[in-house]
Amino acid sequence: MHAIYRNVVFDHVSRPASPADIASLEADLGVALPQEVVDFLSVVNGGTCAFSVDVDLGDGNRRTVALQEWHGFGTVTTFEQALTFTRATFGVPRPVLPIANSNWHDFVFLDLTEEGEGRVVVFVMGQPAWTGWNTESKFVTVASRLTELLDRLYLDDDTVEMLQEDLGNRDEEEDQRIERILDTGRPGWRTA
């Protein structure tokens, strides 16, 4: 199953989050979820995504982070699993929700603390110097709230090229999935 939310395509989404799911997550976080997060989870309850966000690392460098896996209830990576991992690994406080990751290297958090007010923070993992990317891991604020992040997501050129190369190499259902992503993320791709 797929969903399109704020012009972003999410594949392999689970059932909509129930009121009981939301209440359980809020109890675990110790705070109420903002309505926009509840609205999002009622449509996109976990899944995969081909869209990315650019992260300004604060030192004049930028990094494109592909937000490939979105956490949810009853999904490949549940909120419970993501919370356990990120609390143990990063020591994030209780009211911080890991909502997505990029191959378990880079993580996206909703900071629901009083000070955070729902801002979106990305943990960008440091890379070996030979990659030319940032060598130090850091937390970077990328948006003031979830909908702002969703509105900034886009299909980067490498992803578009990869998707176009995959067209016709698989079954019809996969081709339809790829076309849906390209039609939504790069509307003019068919004539370019």
N, C-alpha and C positions, 0 to 999 in steps of 0.2 A: 504494500500500500504506500502511496505517496501523499504529500501535502505541499501546497504552495502557500507560503505565509509571507506577507510583505515582500513579494517578488523574489523569494528565495525558495528553491525546490529542496524538499527533504524527502528522501527515499527510506523505505523500510521502517516507516513510523508505526508505532504501536497504537493500541486503542487510545481514545482520549482519556486524559487523566480524570479520575473520578473525584468527587468531593472528599471521599475517604482517603484517597491518595494524597490530596493536597493537605488535608488535616494532619496526616501522619508525617509528611515532610515538614510542615510548619512546627509540629511538636519536636521533631529532631533538631531543627534549626533554632527553636526558641523564639521565633519571630513570625509574623504574618507575611506571606508573600505579597508583593505588589500586584494589583489587579492585572497589569499588563503581562506579568509572568503567568498568572493563573490562566489568562486568555490564551497565551502562547501554548501552554501545556494542554489545554483543552483541544488544540488542533495538532500540535507537534509534540508528541510524547516520546521523545527519543528518536533516533534514526541516524541516517547518514546524509552527508551534504558535500557537494563539490565546490561550494563557495568559500572565499577567503576574505581576510581583512588585512589591511596594511597596518603595521604597528610601528609607531615612531619611537625609537629606542632612546631618544633624548640626547644622543651624542652626534647627531647629524646623520645617523643611519636609520634605515627603515628595513623592516622584515615583513614579508608576506607570510601570513600564518593561515594554513588551510584548516578550516574547522570541520574536520571530517566526521567526527562522531559526536552526537548530541545525546546526553544522558536522559533517562526517563524512568518510568515505572514499568517493570516487566520487559525491559529492553536488553540488548547485548550487555551494556554496562549500565546498571541501575544507579539511581541516586545514592542508594545505600552503599554500594561498592565504591563509587566515586568519592563519597564523603569519607569512608574509612581510609581509602588510599591517600587522599590529599591531606587529611588531618594528620595522618602518621608521617607522610613524606614532607609536607610543607609547614605543618603546624598551624594551619589556618584556623581562625576562631570559629566557634560554633555557628554564628549566623552568616557564614560565607558558604555559598552554594556553588559547587563545580557543575557547570552546565554543559560544557563541551570540551573536547580535546583534539589534538592533532597527533595521531599515532602515539599517544601517551608520552609525548615530549613537551608540547606546549599545551597549557590548560587555560580555559576561560572560566572566570568566577563572577558570580553576582555578589557584590559586597553589600549584604543586608544589615550590616552593623549600623548603629545610630550615626556614626561619622561617615560611613560609606554611602548611605542614602540610596542604595540600589545601583551604584556605579558598576561598570563592567571592567574587570581587571584581567589582563592576560599574563600568565607566567610564560616567559620566553626562555627556553633552555639554551644555555651557552653551547657553542659548537667548537670543534677543533679549529685552530687558527688557519689551517690550510684551506678551509671552506670559504674564507673571506667574510663570514657572518660574525655576529657578536660572539665573543668568547666567554663572557660572563652571563650567567643566568640572572634574570631580573623580572620583577613584577611591574607592569606598565598599565596605567589607566587608559582605556581606549574609547570609552563612551560613558555618558552620565546615566544611562539606563539601557535595558535590553532592547527596546525598540530602536534606539539610536544605533546600536550595534547592528541589528538586523538590516537597517537601512543602509549601512556602510558595506555590507557584504557584496562581493562581486565575483565574477568568473575571471581569474587571471589568465593571461595569454597562454601559459604552459598548459593549464587545464583545458582550455578551449582546443588547443592543438591535439592534446591526447584524446579528448572526446571525439574530435573529428576523425582522427586516425582509427578509432574503434568502430565508427559507423560502418555497417555492412560486414563486420567481421564476426558477428555473433548472431543470436536469434532475433526475430522481429520484436519481441517484447523488450529486449535490451536496447535495440535501436530506437524504439519509441521512448524509452526512459532517457536516452542520451539526447534525442531531439527535444524532449520536454525541458531538459536542463538548459540546452543551448537557446531554445526559443524564449525562455524566461530570462536567462542571464545575459544573452547577447542577441537581442531581437533581429539584428541585421545579418546574422551569420550566414544565412542561405544565399545572400546576394554579394557577400564580400569576396 
